[in-house]
């Protein structure tokens, strides 16, 4: 019921969008706890990276030319991984939180990769 569809029965709201959305909601309270001097630097960069990924994937769901957008989302996801890794190394995110988001990011990466392969085979 949540899934929007195009006229050709292509999903406009693939599961990867939901995964990114859920990760964003999970990250927000963690980012709010960053030290004040990092809230407007590292936390904001992490938040914006995840929002960018979400927006790019939503756009990809509504356009014919998906491949460039999916590659862009994949690159943004890799940048996001490094930003969160920095936060973990600076002890702004605990190890359990880092492991949770790492698993989520790996799953998102696989889903984007699968979407790319699907687009390439058409």
N, C-alpha and C positions, 0 to 999 in steps of 0.2 A: 504494500500500500504506500510506503514511503518512496518507492522507486518511481521516478519520472521516466517516461519513455518517449522516444522520438516516433515519428510516423513509420519508421522501418523497424520498430521493435528493438532498437539499440538502447541499452541503458544510459540514461543521462546522469544518473547518480550512482555510479558503481560503488561497490563495497569499500574500495580504497578511500573514497571521500569520507565515508563514515569513520573509518579507522583514523584518518588524519584529524578529523573533527574531535573524536574521542581523546586522542593524544593531546590535542590543544587544550581541551577542558581539563585534562589531568595535569598538564604542565602549568597552567595559570597560577594555582596556589603555590606551587614550588617557586615560580619566578617572583612572586610577591614577597617571598621570604629572603631573597638575595640581599646582601648588604646594600645600604643606601647608595654607596658610590658605584655599585655595579648594576643597580636596578635600571638605570638610564643608559647603560652601556651594554653589557653582556646580556642581561635579561631582556632588554628591548630588542636586541638583535635576534635572540632565540625566538621570541614571540613573533617578530616580523617574518622571520624565515619560515616558520610553521604556517603563518597566515598566507604567505606568498604561495607555498606549496598547495594549500587548500584552494586558493583562488585559481591557480593554474589548472589544477585537476578539474575544478568545476567548469572552467572555460573549455577544457578538452572534452568534457562531456557534451558540450553544446556546439561543437564545431566539426566540420568535415576534416580539416587539416590538423589531426591530433598529434602526429608524430613529433613535430618540433616542440609542442607544448609538453608532451610527456617526457621528452629528453630534458627540457628545461626543469621540470618538476624533479626529475631524477638527480640532476646536478644540485638543485637547491637542497634536496634531501641529504646529499653528501655533505654540503656545507653545514647543514643543521647538525649532523652527526658530530662534526668537529667542534662546533660551538658548545654543544652539550658536554662533550668530552672535556673541554676546558673548564666548564662549570663544575664537573665532577672532580677534576684534578685540583681545583681551587677550594674544594669541599663545600660548595654551595648546594650541591645535590649529593645525597648520600648514596652509598653503593647499591642499596636495594632499589632506590628510585632510578638510578642509572641503568641497572640491569633491566628493570621493567621497560623503560623507554627504549633501550637498545633492542629488546625483543620486538617491541611495537614497530620501531623504525625498520628493522630487518624484514618484518612481515609486509610493511608498506612498500619497501623497496622491491620485494618479490612481486607484489601485486602490480606495481607500476611496470616492472619488467615484463610481466605476463601481458599487460595491456599493450605494451610496445610490440611484443611478438605478435599479438592478435592483429594489430594495425598493419604490421609488416606483411602478414600473410594475405591481406585483402587486396 
